[in-house]
Amino acid sequence: RLEFDETISIDSFTPIVIRLQNSVASPFQSIVLSGGVSTRPISTVILIELLETDRNIIKSLTNLLIDTSNSFISFPSSMVEDMHSNPVVPITSSSARVIAPVTADSTSPIIYSFDMDLDTGVLSLYFDETVDLSTLSLSSLSLQSSGAFSSSILLPESISSSLGLLTEVFITLSLSELNLLKQEEICLSSLSCYLSATSSLVQDTSSNPLTPISNSAALPVFQFIPDTTLPILSEFSVFSLDSGGLISLVFSETVRATSFRPESLLLHDRYSNSSTSLSLSSQSSLQILTPNTVLNLTLSFSDLSRISLDTQLCTSVTSCYLSIDSELVTDQSGNSISSVSTSSYQPTVFLYDVSPPALLEWELSLENAGIAVFIFNEVVSEASFDSSQLVFLNPFDSNETFSPSSGTFSRSTDGFSILYYFTESDIDGIKGYQQICNSFDGCFLAYSSSLVTDVSNLPVVARAVGLDSLPVTSYIADRGQPFLASFPRFDLDSRSFNLLFSEPVDIYTAVLTNITLIKHRYTYVYITLSGGDIEWVYPSKKEVRVKLTPEDYRSILQWLK
């Protein structure tokens, strides 16, 4: 507001020569107005509405127009004329006049718009007035996926910010924050990009706090630039043969887990001209490490088996390379892996197998010749298997144990199982025990660490005789009926005879009165036993001895007469 001592001509008034300054001495802060809207409410008063650019420059000058001690005005005679074309008396800078009174700014700044460049990670904030960047507190700013309160990301103080024009703030998101946004699917498009802020985000140069933006009525993005940068496989960080097998991959940005295709991974033994290679299967399981830039792939049994059985592939870091194709994975914006990543990689860390193998479960079939299947948690060495280390037992009902002699065995095609084929004496030996493996609940296995090794020559974890023994997982009982194989002995001196059966029999189930002795194959002279005693003929329980009663003995003697 300018007041004159006489009527002035509003048409002659030009604000662009007015200087506002904070002192009459030099140096001083000052601004020459670039324009303004002028009105004359009364003949001796001119009101100037400052341009927004000038207002923001004034607010950026920290020692200008704060109070009367730093508020002065100067202008030349060309600023205005009276009604008779007489120019105004000039006021020079060195004799500038105090501006009084000075009304301080009490209006809070407003964020009226923001832009998001997901490709470069730059967040641009636009204010309606100059703000004091030194008061910026980024932890008061949130990006969220919708206008109403939803998933959101608070920005940390550690990321960088800069001032563009006096009303613009540019925030460069760190790679970790950018990846976190992509992981939470915030600001992946203009439809999922909103901003909220508390009043403590920033102040204007008059210390007025920001007008807050509620998270329930968040500000939508104005200009959105999507991510068009292709993700890159930055590192083949870990290849481990230990604990089930692991491949760890590090990418340049957050990738979409659901797009990952293990079949696009190819292991080979040389950088080029490989002599052996292996494509992984889709059965391997994936673990994503926050913020989705590290993928840990636990190898499937089949993949680990094929790697372990290949004596040339990934036996050390020098024989372990990885290549990929462009269909391996996409980022959250659907960009496929960069072709730059399709060259061969060696693992940064190669971990040998240091975990001993363990028997996970075992199965037993007593039908026919008999077979046992031993299933391990990793590939084992067929050549190292020693069946003499097997001990069958029932720790709850007997102190007896049984160890097989020398049956044949083979390894399954995947390398995880050993199939053991019992000899006839072995299967008879098991069946000969009344308490060992005569049922599912009474069948356990113990073994020493010398039973088998893995392909790294590590011995299996032993199972001691007793309660540490491993129960059978699948059990097929002997369902074949025993039959009398021969009648090898009849001895009147000992008043007994022997019977040999096809397999061990339980003498406690014998009913001797069901035995009939016939004098001659072609006669009908016979005697049915009235009783007697029965015992096994050791060591085999396939043969039994029947002791005649005195009555039956006399009847047989009568035949002979």
Helices and strands as residue ranges (DSSP letters): E 2-3, E 8-9, G 10-12, G 15-17, E 19-21, E 30-32, E 37-42, E 45-49, H 52-60, G 68-70, E 72-74, G 77-79, E 81-82, G 93-95, E 97-98, E 111-117, E 122-127, E 131-132, G 133-135, G 138-140, E 141-144, E 152-154, E 160-163, E 168-172, H 175-183, G 190-192, E 194-197, E 203-204, E 219-220, E 223-225, E 233-240, E 246-251, G 257-259, G 262-264, E 265-268, E 277-279, E 285-289, E 294-298, H 301-309, G 317-319, E 321-324, G 339-342, E 349-351, E 359-365, E 371-376, G 382-384, G 387-389, E 390-393, E 401-402, E 408-411, E 417-421, H 424-431, E 444-447, E 470-471, E 474-476, E 484-491, E 496-501, G 507-509, G 512-514, E 516-518, E 526-528, E 533-536, E 543-547, H 550-560
